[in-house]
Amino acid sequence: MQNYRLIISCPDQSGIIAKISGLIAKYHGWILEADQHSDLENNWFFMRYEIKVDSIKDQLEAFKADLTQLAVALQINWQLIDPNIPKKVVILASRTPHCLVEILHQVKAGDLFCDLLAVISNHDHLQPEVAPYHLPYHALSLKPDEHELSALFHHYQPDVIVLARYMQIIPAHLCEEYQGKMINIHHSFLPSFAGGDPYQQAFDRGVKLIGATCHYVTPTLDEGPIISQDVIDISHRDSKQDLIREGKAIEKRVLATGLRYHLEDRVSIHGNKTIVFK
């Protein structure tokens, strides 16, 4: 069965769902999954359809032409995506293995559908973790020159770049070049405790919850659109090391979840917020 994903965003207005659904019906398409959301504050509409296209594949170009014409009339931004083509992924990591290992395991197990191309690090410590997966491992300098990263990104042409506890700031021009394609895991429940050593910050404040945040990377540190978050209870009995140990379980789960949402085209970015169709 051949499916496509239709992703739409546009100014909110009457009749969008009827017109899109009617166009799909015109070509005998079959809607398998439908999600939509109206942002009333910003008057913006979002849609994600999974469409069975076996019956219209011979007329796919005509369908796209009609969709383009409708998009002009309704000011629609749209993508028609073939989910059988895996997105190309590059992972960046430093010394801490748990997030990297979780992604490697889920890709191998088939829980994350993507084409994993390489791991890039500013240390060589994680090479033994990557070796069983037979992936290229690029150990750069401790503080990589931006040209090193840029050259590797341009070589691999990734659809997604995942910062799996990569403890370096990405140059602003690369954040802008890969806007909406670079995902980070931050080890706190943003916007609380942004920046360095958030577990120490949390411990010093005596918080009763700690969390993790998966978000898109922007030039402004830890302030990109949020994809996924989770928290866990802690108490006054927990040391900073307890917080770190408990937090690792949340970090790897939240990053894998956020990456899966992105790979499945479930995330639409609008300004500095996201719409996530789970």
C-alpha positions in Angstrom: 0.0 0.0 0.0 1.5 3.3 -1.1 0.8 6.2 1.3 1.6 9.9 1.2 1.6 12.6 3.9 0.1 15.9 3.1 1.3 18.7 5.4 -0.5 22.1 5.2 -0.3 25.4 7.0 -2.1 28.6 5.9 -4.2 31.5 7.2 -7.3 30.1 8.9 -10.5 30.5 6.8 -13.8 28.8 6.2 -13.9 25.7 4.0 -10.2 24.5 4.0 -10.9 21.0 5.2 -13.8 20.6 2.7 -11.7 21.8 -0.2 -8.7 19.7 0.6 -10.8 16.6 1.3 -12.9 17.2 -1.8 -9.7 17.4 -3.9 -8.5 14.1 -2.5 -11.9 12.5 -3.1 -11.9 13.8 -6.7 -8.8 11.6 -7.4 -10.3 8.7 -5.4 -7.8 9.1 -2.6 -8.4 7.5 0.8 -7.7 9.5 4.0 -6.2 7.1 6.6 -5.3 9.6 9.3 -6.5 13.2 9.7 -5.3 15.9 12.1 -5.9 19.6 12.0 -5.6 22.5 14.4 -6.7 26.1 14.3 -4.5 28.6 16.1 -7.2 31.2 17.0 -4.8 33.7 18.5 -2.7 33.9 15.3 -5.5 32.9 12.9 -3.4 30.1 11.4 -4.5 26.6 10.3 -2.5 23.4 10.4 -3.3 20.0 8.8 -1.6 16.6 8.5 -3.2 13.9 6.4 -2.1 10.3 5.7 -3.4 9.4 2.3 -3.7 6.0 0.6 -2.7 6.8 -3.0 -2.9 3.5 -4.7 -5.9 4.6 -6.7 -4.5 8.0 -7.7 -0.8 7.3 -8.2 -1.3 7.3 -12.0 -2.7 10.8 -11.7 -0.3 12.1 -9.0 1.0 14.9 -11.1 -2.5 16.1 -12.0 -3.3 15.9 -8.2 -0.3 18.0 -7.4 -1.2 20.6 -10.1 -4.7 20.9 -8.7 -3.3 21.2 -5.2 -0.9 23.9 -6.4 -3.8 25.9 -7.9 -5.8 25.5 -4.7 -2.7 26.6 -2.6 -2.4 29.8 -4.5 -6.1 30.7 -3.9 -5.9 29.9 -0.2 -2.3 31.0 0.5 -1.4 27.4 1.5 2.1 26.2 2.3 2.1 22.5 1.5 4.3 19.4 1.3 3.4 16.0 -0.2 5.8 13.5 1.4 6.6 9.9 0.5 7.0 8.3 4.0 8.7 5.2 2.4 11.8 7.4 1.7 13.8 7.5 4.9 15.1 10.8 6.1 18.9 11.1 6.2 20.2 11.6 9.8 23.5 12.7 11.3 24.1 12.6 15.0 26.4 14.8 17.0 27.5 13.8 20.5 30.3 14.6 23.0 31.2 12.2 25.8 27.9 11.1 27.3 26.6 8.0 25.6 23.0 7.4 26.8 21.1 9.6 24.2 23.4 8.4 21.3 23.0 4.7 22.3 19.2 5.0 22.6 18.9 6.4 19.0 21.3 3.8 17.6 19.3 1.0 19.3 15.9 2.4 18.2 17.1 2.8 14.6 18.4 -0.8 14.5 15.2 -2.1 16.1 13.1 -0.3 13.5 11.4 2.0 16.0 12.9 5.0 14.3 12.6 4.9 10.5 15.6 6.8 9.0 18.9 6.4 7.1 21.5 7.0 9.8 24.6 8.3 8.0 27.3 9.1 10.5 28.2 10.1 14.1 30.2 13.3 14.6 31.9 14.0 18.0 34.5 16.3 19.6 35.9 13.3 21.4 36.8 9.7 20.5 35.3 8.3 23.7 32.0 7.1 22.0 33.6 5.3 19.0 33.3 1.9 20.8 29.6 2.5 21.2 29.2 3.3 17.5 31.5 0.6 16.0 29.0 -2.3 16.2 26.6 -0.3 13.9 29.3 0.1 11.2 28.8 3.9 10.9 31.4 6.5 10.0 32.7 8.1 13.2 34.2 11.6 12.9 36.3 12.6 15.9 36.9 16.3 15.5 38.9 18.7 17.7 37.8 19.4 21.2 36.3 22.7 20.1 35.5 22.0 16.4 36.2 24.7 13.9 32.9 25.7 12.2 34.4 24.8 8.8 34.9 21.2 10.0 31.2 20.9 10.8 30.1 22.7 7.8 32.2 20.5 5.5 30.7 17.3 7.0 27.2 18.6 6.8 27.6 19.5 3.2 29.2 16.1 2.5 26.3 14.1 4.0 23.5 16.4 3.1 21.4 15.3 6.1 17.6 15.9 6.4 18.0 15.9 10.2 20.9 16.7 12.5 20.5 15.4 16.0 22.4 16.9 18.9 22.5 13.9 21.3 24.2 15.7 24.3 26.6 17.5 22.0 28.0 20.0 24.5 29.1 22.6 22.0 27.4 25.7 20.6 26.6 25.4 16.9 27.7 28.4 14.9 24.8 30.8 14.1 25.1 30.4 10.3 24.7 26.7 10.5 21.7 27.0 12.8 20.1 29.3 10.2 21.1 27.0 7.3 19.6 24.0 8.9 16.6 25.8 10.5 13.9 23.3 11.4 16.2 20.4 10.7 18.5 20.5 13.7 17.2 18.9 17.0 18.7 19.2 20.4 18.1 17.6 23.8 18.5 19.9 26.8 18.7 18.4 30.2 16.1 20.6 31.9 12.4 21.4 31.5 12.8 24.6 29.5 12.5 27.5 29.9 13.7 26.7 33.4 17.5 26.3 33.8 18.7 27.1 30.3 22.4 27.2 29.6 25.2 25.2 31.3 24.9 22.7 34.2 21.1 22.7 34.6 21.2 19.9 37.2 23.3 22.0 39.5 20.9 24.9 38.9 18.0 22.6 39.8 19.7 21.2 42.8 20.6 24.7 44.1 16.9 25.8 43.8 15.6 22.7 45.6 13.2 21.8 42.8 10.7 18.9 43.2 10.6 18.1 39.5 13.3 17.7 36.9 12.8 17.3 33.2 14.2 17.3 29.7 13.3 19.2 26.5 13.7 18.3 22.9 13.7 21.4 20.7 14.8 22.8 17.4 18.1 24.6 17.4 18.3 28.3 16.8 21.1 30.8 17.1 19.7 31.8 20.5 20.9 29.1 23.0 18.1 26.8 24.3 15.3 29.0 23.0 14.2 27.1 19.9 10.7 25.7 19.3 9.9 22.9 21.7 9.0 19.4 20.3 8.8 17.1 23.3 9.2 17.4 27.1 8.8 15.2 30.2 9.4 15.4 33.9 10.1 13.2 36.9 9.5 13.7 40.7 12.5 14.2 42.9 12.9 15.2 46.6 15.1 16.9 49.1 16.9 13.6 49.7 18.2 13.5 46.1 21.8 14.7 45.5 23.0 16.3 42.3 24.3 12.9 41.2 20.8 11.4 41.8 19.3 14.1 39.6 21.8 13.4 36.9 21.1 9.6 37.1 17.3 10.1 37.0 17.5 12.7 34.3 19.4 10.5 31.9 16.4 8.2 31.5 14.2 11.2 30.7 16.7 12.7 28.3 17.0 9.7 26.1 13.3 9.0 26.0 12.4 12.7 25.2 15.0 13.0 22.4 13.9 9.7 20.8 10.3 10.8 21.0 11.0 14.2 19.5 13.0 12.7 16.7 10.3 10.2 15.9 7.7 13.0 15.7 10.0 14.9 13.3 10.7 11.8 11.1 7.0 11.1 10.9 6.3 14.7 9.8 4.1 15.3 12.9 5.7 18.7 13.8 4.8 22.1 12.2 6.8 25.1 13.3 5.0 28.5 13.5 7.2 31.3 14.9 8.9 30.0 18.0 6.2 27.4 18.7 5.3 24.0 17.3 2.1 22.1 16.6 2.7 18.4 17.2 0.2 15.9 15.9 0.8 12.8 18.1 
